[in-house]
């Protein structure tokens, strides 16, 4: 990747991260970059969003069960 392309990619991620923060998604920059890369490789964004939501539900349930123990 040349310098200009790398700079453009960084700026695009910065913008996406700003939007993500504005929307209070709770995604960190690294996770967001992975999700964007998956979409760029053809993963359906709606299916990906559903998976993220389900993983969050599962994590919350695990934390709740650990707190009750």
N, CA, C, O and CB atoms as a CASP TS submission, in Angstrom:
PFRMAT TS
TARGET T0000
AUTHOR 0000-0000-0000
METHOD Language model
MODEL 1
PARENT N/A
ATOM      1  N   UNK     1       0.854  -1.170   0.000  1.00  0.00           N
ATOM      2  CA  UNK     1       0.000   0.000   0.000  1.00  0.00           C
ATOM      3  C   UNK     1       0.901   1.235   0.000  1.00  0.00           C
ATOM      4  O   UNK     1       1.788   1.368   0.844  1.00  0.00           O
ATOM      5  CB  UNK     1      -0.973  -0.003   1.229  1.00  0.00           C
ATOM      6  N   UNK     2       0.668   2.119  -0.939  1.00  0.00           N
ATOM      7  CA  UNK     2       1.517   3.309  -0.984  1.00  0.00           C
ATOM      8  C   UNK     2       1.107   4.303   0.101  1.00  0.00           C
ATOM      9  O   UNK     2       0.100   4.124   0.787  1.00  0.00           O
ATOM     10  CB  UNK     2       1.442   3.973  -2.373  1.00  0.00           C
ATOM     11  N   UNK     3       1.894   5.329   0.232  1.00  0.00           N
ATOM     12  CA  UNK     3       1.702   6.299   1.310  1.00  0.00           C
ATOM     13  C   UNK     3       0.352   7.008   1.241  1.00  0.00           C
ATOM     14  O   UNK     3      -0.310   7.186   2.263  1.00  0.00           O
ATOM     15  CB  UNK     3       2.807   7.321   1.275  1.00  0.00           C
ATOM     16  N   UNK     4      -0.049   7.405   0.057  1.00  0.00           N
ATOM     17  CA  UNK     4      -1.321   8.102  -0.120  1.00  0.00           C
ATOM     18  C   UNK     4      -2.494   7.191   0.220  1.00  0.00           C
ATOM     19  O   UNK     4      -3.440   7.612   0.887  1.00  0.00           O
ATOM     20  CB  UNK     4      -1.453   8.617  -1.554  1.00  0.00           C
ATOM     21  N   UNK     5      -2.434   5.962  -0.232  1.00  0.00           N
ATOM     22  CA  UNK     5      -3.505   5.008   0.057  1.00  0.00           C
ATOM     23  C   UNK     5      -3.597   4.737   1.552  1.00  0.00           C
ATOM     24  O   UNK     5      -4.693   4.643   2.104  1.00  0.00           O
ATOM     25  CB  UNK     5      -3.278   3.696  -0.705  1.00  0.00           C
ATOM     26  N   UNK     6      -2.450   4.613   2.203  1.00  0.00           N
ATOM     27  CA  UNK     6      -2.436   4.374   3.645  1.00  0.00           C
ATOM     28  C   UNK     6      -3.035   5.568   4.393  1.00  0.00           C
ATOM     29  O   UNK     6      -3.785   5.391   5.353  1.00  0.00           O
ATOM     30  CB  UNK     6      -0.996   4.104   4.134  1.00  0.00           C
ATOM     31  N   UNK     7      -2.705   6.769   3.951  1.00  0.00           N
ATOM     32  CA  UNK     7      -3.247   7.973   4.577  1.00  0.00           C
ATOM     33  C   UNK     7      -4.757   8.054   4.370  1.00  0.00           C
ATOM     34  O   UNK     7      -5.496   8.398   5.293  1.00  0.00           O
ATOM     35  CB  UNK     7      -2.564   9.230   4.011  1.00  0.00           C
ATOM     36  N   UNK     8      -5.211   7.739   3.165  1.00  0.00           N
ATOM     37  CA  UNK     8      -6.649   7.737   2.882  1.00  0.00           C
ATOM     38  C   UNK     8      -7.381   6.710   3.733  1.00  0.00           C
ATOM     39  O   UNK     8      -8.468   6.982   4.243  1.00  0.00           O
ATOM     40  CB  UNK     8      -6.901   7.459   1.401  1.00  0.00           C
ATOM     41  N   UNK     9      -6.792   5.537   3.884  1.00  0.00           N
ATOM     42  CA  UNK     9      -7.399   4.483   4.704  1.00  0.00           C
ATOM     43  C   UNK     9      -7.490   4.927   6.156  1.00  0.00           C
ATOM     44  O   UNK     9      -8.505   4.708   6.818  1.00  0.00           O
ATOM     45  CB  UNK     9      -6.591   3.174   4.598  1.00  0.00           C
ATOM     46  N   UNK    10      -6.433   5.547   6.645  1.00  0.00           N
ATOM     47  CA  UNK    10      -6.412   6.033   8.028  1.00  0.00           C
ATOM     48  C   UNK    10      -7.482   7.101   8.244  1.00  0.00           C
ATOM     49  O   UNK    10      -8.191   7.082   9.250  1.00  0.00           O
ATOM     50  CB  UNK    10      -5.021   6.596   8.381  1.00  0.00           C
ATOM     51  N   UNK    11      -7.595   8.035   7.291  1.00  0.00           N
ATOM     52  CA  UNK    11      -8.603   9.091   7.395  1.00  0.00           C
ATOM     53  C   UNK    11     -10.016   8.525   7.327  1.00  0.00           C
ATOM     54  O   UNK    11     -10.909   8.990   8.035  1.00  0.00           O
ATOM     55  CB  UNK    11      -8.403  10.123   6.290  1.00  0.00           C
ATOM     56  N   UNK    12     -10.220   7.526   6.479  1.00  0.00           N
ATOM     57  CA  UNK    12     -11.530   6.886   6.380  1.00  0.00           C
ATOM     58  C   UNK    12     -11.891   6.192   7.689  1.00  0.00           C
ATOM     59  O   UNK    12     -13.029   6.281   8.150  1.00  0.00           O
ATOM     60  CB  UNK    12     -11.552   5.878   5.221  1.00  0.00           C
ATOM     61  N   UNK    13     -10.928   5.506   8.280  1.00  0.00           N
ATOM     62  CA  UNK    13     -11.179   4.845   9.555  1.00  0.00           C
ATOM     63  C   UNK    13     -11.445   5.874  10.646  1.00  0.00           C
ATOM     64  O   UNK    13     -12.321   5.671  11.487  1.00  0.00           O
ATOM     65  CB  UNK    13      -9.993   3.952   9.941  1.00  0.00           C
ATOM     66  N   UNK    14     -10.702   6.969  10.641  1.00  0.00           N
ATOM     67  CA  UNK    14     -10.943   8.031  11.624  1.00  0.00           C
ATOM     68  C   UNK    14     -12.368   8.561  11.512  1.00  0.00           C
ATOM     69  O   UNK    14     -13.042   8.763  12.523  1.00  0.00           O
ATOM     70  CB  UNK    14      -9.937   9.178  11.435  1.00  0.00           C
ATOM     71  N   UNK    15     -12.822   8.785  10.287  1.00  0.00           N
ATOM     72  CA  UNK    15     -14.183   9.278  10.073  1.00  0.00           C
ATOM     73  C   UNK    15     -15.211   8.241  10.529  1.00  0.00           C
ATOM     74  O   UNK    15     -16.176   8.580  11.214  1.00  0.00           O
ATOM     75  CB  UNK    15     -14.402   9.630   8.588  1.00  0.00           C
ATOM     76  N   UNK    16     -15.005   6.989  10.151  1.00  0.00           N
ATOM     77  CA  UNK    16     -15.926   5.926  10.570  1.00  0.00           C
ATOM     78  C   UNK    16     -15.949   5.798  12.094  1.00  0.00           C
ATOM     79  O   UNK    16     -17.006   5.561  12.679  1.00  0.00           O
ATOM     80  CB  UNK    16     -15.524   4.579   9.929  1.00  0.00           C
ATOM     81  N   UNK    17     -14.800   5.950  12.733  1.00  0.00           N
ATOM     82  CA  UNK    17     -14.725   5.859  14.189  1.00  0.00           C
ATOM     83  C   UNK    17     -15.455   7.042  14.838  1.00  0.00           C
ATOM     84  O   UNK    17     -16.127   6.875  15.855  1.00  0.00           O
ATOM     85  CB  UNK    17     -13.249   5.815  14.652  1.00  0.00           C
ATOM     86  N   UNK    18     -15.324   8.219  14.256  1.00  0.00           N
ATOM     87  CA  UNK    18     -16.045   9.387  14.775  1.00  0.00           C
ATOM     88  C   UNK    18     -17.553   9.178  14.686  1.00  0.00           C
ATOM     89  O   UNK    18     -18.285   9.484  15.627  1.00  0.00           O
ATOM     90  CB  UNK    18     -15.642  10.657  14.004  1.00  0.00           C
ATOM     91  N   UNK    19     -18.008   8.658  13.560  1.00  0.00           N
ATOM     92  CA  UNK    19     -19.433   8.376  13.392  1.00  0.00           C
ATOM     93  C   UNK    19     -19.875   7.306  14.386  1.00  0.00           C
ATOM     94  O   UNK    19     -20.942   7.414  14.991  1.00  0.00           O
ATOM     95  CB  UNK    19     -19.735   7.925  11.944  1.00  0.00           C
ATOM     96  N   UNK    20     -19.051   6.279  14.549  1.00  0.00           N
ATOM     97  CA  UNK    20     -19.349   5.206  15.493  1.00  0.00           C
ATOM     98  C   UNK    20     -19.490   5.754  16.911  1.00  0.00           C
ATOM     99  O   UNK    20     -20.401   5.364  17.642  1.00  0.00           O
ATOM    100  CB  UNK    20     -18.255   4.131  15.446  1.00  0.00           C
ATOM    101  N   UNK    21     -18.601   6.644  17.297  1.00  0.00           N
ATOM    102  CA  UNK    21     -18.680   7.256  18.623  1.00  0.00           C
ATOM    103  C   UNK    21     -19.919   8.124  18.761  1.00  0.00           C
ATOM    104  O   UNK    21     -20.593   8.092  19.790  1.00  0.00           O
ATOM    105  CB  UNK    21     -17.432   8.086  18.901  1.00  0.00           C
ATOM    106  N   UNK    22     -20.220   8.900  17.725  1.00  0.00           N
ATOM    107  CA  UNK    22     -21.410   9.755  17.736  1.00  0.00           C
ATOM    108  C   UNK    22     -22.669   8.914  17.934  1.00  0.00           C
ATOM    109  O   UNK    22     -23.585   9.310  18.654  1.00  0.00           O
ATOM    110  CB  UNK    22     -21.509  10.567  16.425  1.00  0.00           C
ATOM    111  N   UNK    23     -22.704   7.751  17.288  1.00  0.00           N
ATOM    112  CA  UNK    23     -23.852   6.851  17.389  1.00  0.00           C
ATOM    113  C   UNK    23     -23.801   5.977  18.644  1.00  0.00           C
ATOM    114  O   UNK    23     -24.705   5.178  18.889  1.00  0.00           O
ATOM    115  CB  UNK    23     -23.926   5.969  16.158  1.00  0.00           C
ATOM    116  N   UNK    24     -22.743   6.136  19.431  1.00  0.00           N
ATOM    117  CA  UNK    24     -22.558   5.392  20.688  1.00  0.00           C
ATOM    118  C   UNK    24     -22.654   3.877  20.489  1.00  0.00           C
ATOM    119  O   UNK    24     -23.373   3.185  21.209  1.00  0.00           O
ATOM    120  CB  UNK    24     -23.597   5.837  21.715  1.00  0.00           C
ATOM    121  N   UNK    25     -21.913   3.382  19.494  1.00  0.00           N
ATOM    122  CA  UNK    25     -21.933   1.944  19.205  1.00  0.00           C
ATOM    123  C   UNK    25     -21.141   1.136  20.219  1.00  0.00           C
ATOM    124  O   UNK    25     -21.395  -0.055  20.398  1.00  0.00           O
ATOM    125  CB  UNK    25     -21.388   1.686  17.820  1.00  0.00           C
ATOM    126  N   UNK    26     -20.175   1.775  20.887  1.00  0.00           N
ATOM    127  CA  UNK    26     -19.336   1.059  21.833  1.00  0.00           C
ATOM    128  C   UNK    26     -18.218   0.273  21.166  1.00  0.00           C
ATOM    129  O   UNK    26     -17.543  -0.519  21.823  1.00  0.00           O
ATOM    130  CB  UNK    26     -20.176   0.136  22.649  1.00  0.00           C
ATOM    131  N   UNK    27     -18.016   0.480  19.875  1.00  0.00           N
ATOM    132  CA  UNK    27     -16.955  -0.238  19.156  1.00  0.00           C
ATOM    133  C   UNK    27     -15.640   0.519  19.298  1.00  0.00           C
ATOM    134  O   UNK    27     -15.603   1.742  19.158  1.00  0.00           O
ATOM    135  CB  UNK    27     -17.321  -0.416  17.652  1.00  0.00           C
ATOM    136  N   UNK    28     -14.567  -0.206  19.576  1.00  0.00           N
ATOM    137  CA  UNK    28     -13.256   0.436  19.582  1.00  0.00           C
ATOM    138  C   UNK    28     -12.723   0.494  18.155  1.00  0.00           C
ATOM    139  O   UNK    28     -13.273  -0.136  17.252  1.00  0.00           O
ATOM    140  CB  UNK    28     -12.266  -0.323  20.514  1.00  0.00           C
ATOM    141  N   UNK    29     -11.666   1.242  17.961  1.00  0.00           N
ATOM    142  CA  UNK    29     -11.118   1.463  16.618  1.00  0.00           C
ATOM    143  C   UNK    29     -10.690   0.150  15.959  1.00  0.00           C
ATOM    144  O   UNK    29     -10.921  -0.050  14.766  1.00  0.00           O
ATOM    145  CB  UNK    29      -9.925   2.422  16.686  1.00  0.00           C
ATOM    146  N   UNK    30     -10.076  -0.733  16.721  1.00  0.00           N
ATOM    147  CA  UNK    30      -9.595  -2.002  16.166  1.00  0.00           C
ATOM    148  C   UNK    30     -10.766  -2.871  15.698  1.00  0.00           C
ATOM    149  O   UNK    30     -10.750  -3.408  14.590  1.00  0.00           O
ATOM    150  CB  UNK    30      -8.753  -2.763  17.212  1.00  0.00           C
ATOM    151  N   UNK    31     -11.770  -3.001  16.551  1.00  0.00           N
ATOM    152  CA  UNK    31     -12.942  -3.801  16.195  1.00  0.00           C
ATOM    153  C   UNK    31     -13.638  -3.223  14.971  1.00  0.00           C
ATOM    154  O   UNK    31     -14.041  -3.960  14.072  1.00  0.00           O
ATOM    155  CB  UNK    31     -13.922  -3.876  17.373  1.00  0.00           C
ATOM    156  N   UNK    32     -13.776  -1.909  14.941  1.00  0.00           N
ATOM    157  CA  UNK    32     -14.404  -1.258  13.802  1.00  0.00           C
ATOM    158  C   UNK    32     -13.629  -1.534  12.514  1.00  0.00           C
ATOM    159  O   UNK    32     -14.230  -1.777  11.467  1.00  0.00           O
ATOM    160  CB  UNK    32     -14.507   0.247  14.044  1.00  0.00           C
ATOM    161  N   UNK    33     -12.305  -1.498  12.587  1.00  0.00           N
ATOM    162  CA  UNK    33     -11.510  -1.760  11.384  1.00  0.00           C
ATOM    163  C   UNK    33     -11.698  -3.197  10.900  1.00  0.00           C
ATOM    164  O   UNK    33     -11.725  -3.446   9.695  1.00  0.00           O
ATOM    165  CB  UNK    33     -10.023  -1.490  11.657  1.00  0.00           C
ATOM    166  N   UNK    34     -11.828  -4.134  11.825  1.00  0.00           N
ATOM    167  CA  UNK    34     -12.079  -5.528  11.453  1.00  0.00           C
ATOM    168  C   UNK    34     -13.450  -5.665  10.789  1.00  0.00           C
ATOM    169  O   UNK    34     -13.586  -6.348   9.774  1.00  0.00           O
ATOM    170  CB  UNK    34     -11.991  -6.445  12.695  1.00  0.00           C
ATOM    171  N   UNK    35     -14.459  -5.019  11.361  1.00  0.00           N
ATOM    172  CA  UNK    35     -15.804  -5.086  10.788  1.00  0.00           C
ATOM    173  C   UNK    35     -15.848  -4.471   9.394  1.00  0.00           C
ATOM    174  O   UNK    35     -16.497  -5.008   8.496  1.00  0.00           O
ATOM    175  CB  UNK    35     -16.805  -4.376  11.701  1.00  0.00           C
ATOM    176  N   UNK    36     -15.163  -3.356   9.212  1.00  0.00           N
ATOM    177  CA  UNK    36     -15.106  -2.727   7.892  1.00  0.00           C
ATOM    178  C   UNK    36     -14.421  -3.653   6.890  1.00  0.00           C
ATOM    179  O   UNK    36     -14.887  -3.810   5.762  1.00  0.00           O
ATOM    180  CB  UNK    36     -14.363  -1.375   7.965  1.00  0.00           C
ATOM    181  N   UNK    37     -13.309  -4.267   7.311  1.00  0.00           N
ATOM    182  CA  UNK    37     -12.590  -5.185   6.419  1.00  0.00           C
ATOM    183  C   UNK    37     -13.472  -6.369   6.028  1.00  0.00           C
ATOM    184  O   UNK    37     -13.459  -6.797   4.874  1.00  0.00           O
ATOM    185  CB  UNK    37     -11.298  -5.689   7.093  1.00  0.00           C
ATOM    186  N   UNK    38     -14.234  -6.897   6.979  1.00  0.00           N
ATOM    187  CA  UNK    38     -15.137  -8.010   6.655  1.00  0.00           C
ATOM    188  C   UNK    38     -16.175  -7.583   5.626  1.00  0.00           C
ATOM    189  O   UNK    38     -16.470  -8.330   4.693  1.00  0.00           O
ATOM    190  CB  UNK    38     -15.837  -8.528   7.926  1.00  0.00           C
ATOM    191  N   UNK    39     -16.733  -6.380   5.791  1.00  0.00           N
ATOM    192  CA  UNK    39     -17.698  -5.877   4.808  1.00  0.00           C
ATOM    193  C   UNK    39     -17.048  -5.698   3.444  1.00  0.00           C
ATOM    194  O   UNK    39     -17.653  -6.009   2.418  1.00  0.00           O
ATOM    195  CB  UNK    39     -18.299  -4.550   5.277  1.00  0.00           C
ATOM    196  N   UNK    40     -15.827  -5.201   3.434  1.00  0.00           N
ATOM    197  CA  UNK    40     -15.114  -5.019   2.170  1.00  0.00           C
ATOM    198  C   UNK    40     -14.838  -6.347   1.470  1.00  0.00           C
ATOM    199  O   UNK    40     -14.661  -6.394   0.253  1.00  0.00           O
ATOM    200  CB  UNK    40     -13.805  -4.285   2.411  1.00  0.00           C
ATOM    201  N   UNK    41     -14.804  -7.428   2.257  1.00  0.00           N
ATOM    202  CA  UNK    41     -14.564  -8.750   1.683  1.00  0.00           C
ATOM    203  C   UNK    41     -15.867  -9.506   1.416  1.00  0.00           C
ATOM    204  O   UNK    41     -15.856 -10.715   1.183  1.00  0.00           O
ATOM    205  CB  UNK    41     -13.677  -9.565   2.610  1.00  0.00           C
ATOM    206  N   UNK    42     -16.981  -8.789   1.452  1.00  0.00           N
ATOM    207  CA  UNK    42     -18.240  -9.377   1.022  1.00  0.00           C
ATOM    208  C   UNK    42     -19.185  -9.872   2.093  1.00  0.00           C
ATOM    209  O   UNK    42     -20.249 -10.403   1.774  1.00  0.00           O
ATOM    210  CB  UNK    42     -17.954 -10.466   0.161  1.00  0.00           C
ATOM    211  N   UNK    43     -18.822  -9.710   3.367  1.00  0.00           N
ATOM    212  CA  UNK    43     -19.732 -10.144   4.424  1.00  0.00           C
ATOM    213  C   UNK    43     -20.928  -9.192   4.452  1.00  0.00           C
ATOM    214  O   UNK    43     -20.765  -7.975   4.364  1.00  0.00           O
ATOM    215  CB  UNK    43     -19.009 -10.183   5.816  1.00  0.00           C
ATOM    216  N   UNK    44     -22.107  -9.748   4.573  1.00  0.00           N
ATOM    217  CA  UNK    44     -23.327  -8.951   4.627  1.00  0.00           C
ATOM    218  C   UNK    44     -23.319  -8.100   5.901  1.00  0.00           C
ATOM    219  O   UNK    44     -23.245  -8.652   6.999  1.00  0.00           O
ATOM    220  CB  UNK    44     -24.590  -9.864   4.578  1.00  0.00           C
ATOM    221  N   UNK    45     -23.394  -6.761   5.780  1.00  0.00           N
ATOM    222  CA  UNK    45     -23.332  -5.886   6.953  1.00  0.00           C
ATOM    223  C   UNK    45     -24.469  -6.111   7.948  1.00  0.00           C
ATOM    224  O   UNK    45     -24.265  -6.000   9.156  1.00  0.00           O
ATOM    225  CB  UNK    45     -23.342  -4.454   6.510  1.00  0.00           C
ATOM    226  N   UNK    46     -25.655  -6.423   7.453  1.00  0.00           N
ATOM    227  CA  UNK    46     -26.771  -6.661   8.366  1.00  0.00           C
ATOM    228  C   UNK    46     -26.563  -7.941   9.159  1.00  0.00           C
ATOM    229  O   UNK    46     -26.864  -7.989  10.352  1.00  0.00           O
ATOM    230  CB  UNK    46     -28.088  -6.730   7.595  1.00  0.00           C
ATOM    231  N   UNK    47     -26.053  -8.975   8.508  1.00  0.00           N
ATOM    232  CA  UNK    47     -25.756 -10.221   9.210  1.00  0.00           C
ATOM    233  C   UNK    47     -24.637 -10.006  10.224  1.00  0.00           C
ATOM    234  O   UNK    47     -24.683 -10.545  11.329  1.00  0.00           O
ATOM    235  CB  UNK    47     -25.367 -11.329   8.210  1.00  0.00           C
ATOM    236  N   UNK    48     -23.642  -9.224   9.850  1.00  0.00           N
ATOM    237  CA  UNK    48     -22.535  -8.923  10.747  1.00  0.00           C
ATOM    238  C   UNK    48     -23.035  -8.155  11.977  1.00  0.00           C
ATOM    239  O   UNK    48     -22.616  -8.437  13.099  1.00  0.00           O
ATOM    240  CB  UNK    48     -21.450  -8.114  10.008  1.00  0.00           C
ATOM    241  N   UNK    49     -23.920  -7.194  11.765  1.00  0.00           N
ATOM    242  CA  UNK    49     -24.497  -6.439  12.885  1.00  0.00           C
ATOM    243  C   UNK    49     -25.270  -7.373  13.820  1.00  0.00           C
ATOM    244  O   UNK    49     -25.207  -7.228  15.041  1.00  0.00           O
ATOM    245  CB  UNK    49     -25.428  -5.314  12.362  1.00  0.00           C
ATOM    246  N   UNK    50     -25.987  -8.315  13.249  1.00  0.00           N
ATOM    247  CA  UNK    50     -26.738  -9.274  14.069  1.00  0.00           C
ATOM    248  C   UNK    50     -25.793 -10.124  14.912  1.00  0.00           C
ATOM    249  O   UNK    50     -26.075 -10.407  16.076  1.00  0.00           O
ATOM    250  CB  UNK    50     -27.611 -10.179  13.178  1.00  0.00           C
ATOM    251  N   UNK    51     -24.684 -10.525  14.327  1.00  0.00           N
ATOM    252  CA  UNK    51     -23.694 -11.321  15.068  1.00  0.00           C
ATOM    253  C   UNK    51     -23.097 -10.512  16.209  1.00  0.00           C
ATOM    254  O   UNK    51     -22.940 -11.022  17.319  1.00  0.00           O
ATOM    255  CB  UNK    51     -22.574 -11.811  14.128  1.00  0.00           C
ATOM    256  N   UNK    52     -22.765  -9.259  15.946  1.00  0.00           N
ATOM    257  CA  UNK    52     -22.192  -8.391  16.991  1.00  0.00           C
ATOM    258  C   UNK    52     -23.194  -8.231  18.138  1.00  0.00           C
ATOM    259  O   UNK    52     -22.818  -8.328  19.306  1.00  0.00           O
ATOM    260  CB  UNK    52     -21.808  -6.990  16.404  1.00  0.00           C
ATOM    261  N   UNK    53     -24.462  -7.989  17.811  1.00  0.00           N
ATOM    262  CA  UNK    53     -25.490  -7.848  18.847  1.00  0.00           C
ATOM    263  C   UNK    53     -25.619  -9.119  19.673  1.00  0.00           C
ATOM    264  O   UNK    53     -25.721  -9.060  20.898  1.00  0.00           O
ATOM    265  CB  UNK    53     -26.839  -7.499  18.217  1.00  0.00           C
ATOM    266  N   UNK    54     -25.615 -10.263  19.006  1.00  0.00           N
ATOM    267  CA  UNK    54     -25.739 -11.541  19.717  1.00  0.00           C
ATOM    268  C   UNK    54     -24.533 -11.790  20.619  1.00  0.00           C
ATOM    269  O   UNK    54     -24.691 -12.253  21.749  1.00  0.00           O
ATOM    270  CB  UNK    54     -25.892 -12.696  18.718  1.00  0.00           C
ATOM    271  N   UNK    55     -23.332 -11.488  20.129  1.00  0.00           N
ATOM    272  CA  UNK    55     -22.135 -11.653  20.953  1.00  0.00           C
ATOM    273  C   UNK    55     -22.186 -10.754  22.185  1.00  0.00           C
ATOM    274  O   UNK    55     -21.767 -11.160  23.269  1.00  0.00           O
ATOM    275  CB  UNK    55     -20.877 -11.350  20.132  1.00  0.00           C
ATOM    276  N   UNK    56     -22.689  -9.557  22.024  1.00  0.00           N
ATOM    277  CA  UNK    56     -22.827  -8.643  23.167  1.00  0.00           C
ATOM    278  C   UNK    56     -23.830  -9.183  24.176  1.00  0.00           C
ATOM    279  O   UNK    56     -23.599  -9.110  25.383  1.00  0.00           O
ATOM    280  CB  UNK    56     -23.259  -7.246  22.693  1.00  0.00           C
ATOM    281  N   UNK    57     -24.948  -9.727  23.685  1.00  0.00           N
ATOM    282  CA  UNK    57     -25.946 -10.321  24.589  1.00  0.00           C
ATOM    283  C   UNK    57     -25.346 -11.485  25.362  1.00  0.00           C
ATOM    284  O   UNK    57     -25.536 -11.607  26.572  1.00  0.00           O
ATOM    285  CB  UNK    57     -27.183 -10.794  23.800  1.00  0.00           C
ATOM    286  N   UNK    58     -24.623 -12.336  24.652  1.00  0.00           N
ATOM    287  CA  UNK    58     -23.996 -13.495  25.297  1.00  0.00           C
ATOM    288  C   UNK    58     -22.969 -13.052  26.341  1.00  0.00           C
ATOM    289  O   UNK    58     -22.915 -13.615  27.435  1.00  0.00           O
ATOM    290  CB  UNK    58     -23.323 -14.398  24.245  1.00  0.00           C
ATOM    291  N   UNK    59     -22.166 -12.061  26.013  1.00  0.00           N
ATOM    292  CA  UNK    59     -21.159 -11.560  26.954  1.00  0.00           C
ATOM    293  C   UNK    59     -21.823 -10.965  28.184  1.00  0.00           C
ATOM    294  O   UNK    59     -21.355 -11.175  29.303  1.00  0.00           O
ATOM    295  CB  UNK    59     -20.260 -10.511  26.279  1.00  0.00           C
ATOM    296  N   UNK    60     -22.907 -10.225  27.992  1.00  0.00           N
ATOM    297  CA  UNK    60     -23.626  -9.635  29.119  1.00  0.00           C
ATOM    298  C   UNK    60     -24.211 -10.729  30.012  1.00  0.00           C
ATOM    299  O   UNK    60     -24.169 -10.624  31.238  1.00  0.00           O
ATOM    300  CB  UNK    60     -24.743  -8.699  28.618  1.00  0.00           C
ATOM    301  N   UNK    61     -24.749 -11.765  29.402  1.00  0.00           N
ATOM    302  CA  UNK    61     -25.317 -12.872  30.175  1.00  0.00           C
ATOM    303  C   UNK    61     -24.233 -13.589  30.968  1.00  0.00           C
ATOM    304  O   UNK    61     -24.450 -13.955  32.123  1.00  0.00           O
ATOM    305  CB  UNK    61     -26.038 -13.864  29.248  1.00  0.00           C
ATOM    306  N   UNK    62     -23.077 -13.792  30.363  1.00  0.00           N
ATOM    307  CA  UNK    62     -21.967 -14.439  31.078  1.00  0.00           C
ATOM    308  C   UNK    62     -21.508 -13.595  32.262  1.00  0.00           C
ATOM    309  O   UNK    62     -21.267 -14.118  33.350  1.00  0.00           O
ATOM    310  CB  UNK    62     -20.785 -14.689  30.125  1.00  0.00           C
ATOM    311  N   UNK    63     -21.389 -12.296  32.047  1.00  0.00           N
ATOM    312  CA  UNK    63     -20.977 -11.405  33.137  1.00  0.00           C
ATOM    313  C   UNK    63     -22.006 -11.405  34.257  1.00  0.00           C
ATOM    314  O   UNK    63     -21.654 -11.394  35.436  1.00  0.00           O
ATOM    315  CB  UNK    63     -20.769  -9.976  32.616  1.00  0.00           C
ATOM    316  N   UNK    64     -23.270 -11.418  33.884  1.00  0.00           N
ATOM    317  CA  UNK    64     -24.320 -11.432  34.884  1.00  0.00           C
ATOM    318  C   UNK    64     -24.282 -12.716  35.706  1.00  0.00           C
ATOM    319  O   UNK    64     -24.442 -12.681  36.926  1.00  0.00           O
ATOM    320  CB  UNK    64     -25.678 -11.271  34.221  1.00  0.00           C
ATOM    321  N   UNK    65     -24.069 -13.854  35.037  1.00  0.00           N
ATOM    322  CA  UNK    65     -23.971 -15.132  35.737  1.00  0.00           C
ATOM    323  C   UNK    65     -22.759 -15.179  36.648  1.00  0.00           C
ATOM    324  O   UNK    65     -22.829 -15.743  37.740  1.00  0.00           O
ATOM    325  CB  UNK    65     -23.912 -16.276  34.742  1.00  0.00           C
ATOM    326  N   UNK    66     -21.635 -14.589  36.215  1.00  0.00           N
ATOM    327  CA  UNK    66     -20.443 -14.560  37.050  1.00  0.00           C
ATOM    328  C   UNK    66     -20.638 -13.676  38.263  1.00  0.00           C
ATOM    329  O   UNK    66     -20.148 -13.993  39.347  1.00  0.00           O
ATOM    330  CB  UNK    66     -19.251 -14.083  36.252  1.00  0.00           C
ATOM    331  N   UNK    67     -21.345 -12.577  38.096  1.00  0.00           N
ATOM    332  CA  UNK    67     -21.591 -11.660  39.207  1.00  0.00           C
ATOM    333  C   UNK    67     -22.505 -12.296  40.249  1.00  0.00           C
ATOM    334  O   UNK    67     -22.392 -11.995  41.437  1.00  0.00           O
ATOM    335  CB  UNK    67     -22.206 -10.354  38.696  1.00  0.00           C
ATOM    336  N   UNK    68     -23.410 -13.174  39.813  1.00  0.00           N
ATOM    337  CA  UNK    68     -24.347 -13.830  40.725  1.00  0.00           C
ATOM    338  C   UNK    68     -23.697 -14.990  41.467  1.00  0.00           C
ATOM    339  O   UNK    68     -24.214 -15.436  42.491  1.00  0.00           O
ATOM    340  CB  UNK    68     -25.564 -14.327  39.960  1.00  0.00           C
ATOM    341  N   UNK    69     -22.604 -15.468  40.977  1.00  0.00           N
ATOM    342  CA  UNK    69     -21.938 -16.624  41.601  1.00  0.00           C
ATOM    343  C   UNK    69     -21.116 -16.225  42.793  1.00  0.00           C
ATOM    344  O   UNK    69     -20.495 -17.078  43.427  1.00  0.00           O
ATOM    345  CB  UNK    69     -21.058 -17.332  40.603  1.00  0.00           C
TER
END
